[in-house]
Amino acid sequence: MSVGARNDAERTPLRLAPMLRSSFFIVRIWRERVGRGTGAFRASVRAVDAERGRVFTRPADITRYFANSCPEEDDKAMEPDACTLETLIGELRGARAVAVSQDDLIGRVRAIARRAAVSQHAWLRDEACRPDAAQGFGFHLLHEEADHELAVFVASWLPGRGTPPHDHGTWAVVVGLKGCERNTRWRRLDDGTRPGHAAIEIADERLVGTGDVVTMRSGVIHSVRNDGAGVSVSLHIYGRHVNFTGRSQFDPHAQREMPYRVATTGGSAPVSSLATGEP
């Protein structure tokens, strides 16, 4: 055997070892998720993809991974009737009470939103899913606190319609319920010191389907569009009712920033003006 061939043979086990350990991890992930219920299996694929390259060699390591990363996705959380509107609001209030930062709160609300999507048949009603033809989407208020904090909406989007780029003036968590929506994030290029002026560009895009969650810290700019053939529906949770945050919409071509309010239904809040940029 030549020296080169011998060196290749010696290196082969070194190259195979990480692959075998990665395969072991993926199989363990699959078994853990299946054991937790079929409702969580799609999330397992994302978990494997997100953790690709992070190799655990002991069952105890994998158990610890699930305990730290997916504590809410147990059998009880996956029960179809585990989340009604009342329990959803109660869990959101509880999360807000114990969260130590905005990121901590968003992480907690993300898990609650995913459970709400799984249990949507227990709380989602047809009257909440009626798009506004003039606006292009319906925005139905399910809950807000007396001071407009902790607002929960159902958004229903007509095919081919959506929103201009906008911020929220607060944190936001969105989960898909029906259909598929294109969520575009925008990057602001100017420093915001010129009133009414804003230069933005597309940062990234993703499709949001049933059970997919989008989280946004305060200040994030995004837009939404339904590119499908039917009405799409999503659940939106905000730190504050968005018509009471002084938020903005953006025109990327004219490089303008304008006030943004939307027409809403449901709850006891008055219907706001249409999304024309006027307060």
Secondary structure, DSSP 8 states (H G I E B T S, - for coil): --HHHHHHHHHHHHHHHHHHHHHHHHHHHHHHHHHH-GGGHHHHHHHHHHTTT----SHHHHHHHHHHH-TT-STTTTSTTS--HHHHHHHHHHHHHH-SSHHHHHHHHHHHHHHHHHTGGGT--GGG----TTTSEEEEEEE--TTSEEEEEEEEE-TT-B--SB--SS-EEEEEEES-EEEEEEEE-S-S-STTB--EEEEEEEEE-BT-EEEE-TT-EEEEE--SSS-EEEEEEEEE-GGGTT-EEEETTTTEEEE-----BSSSS-----SSS--
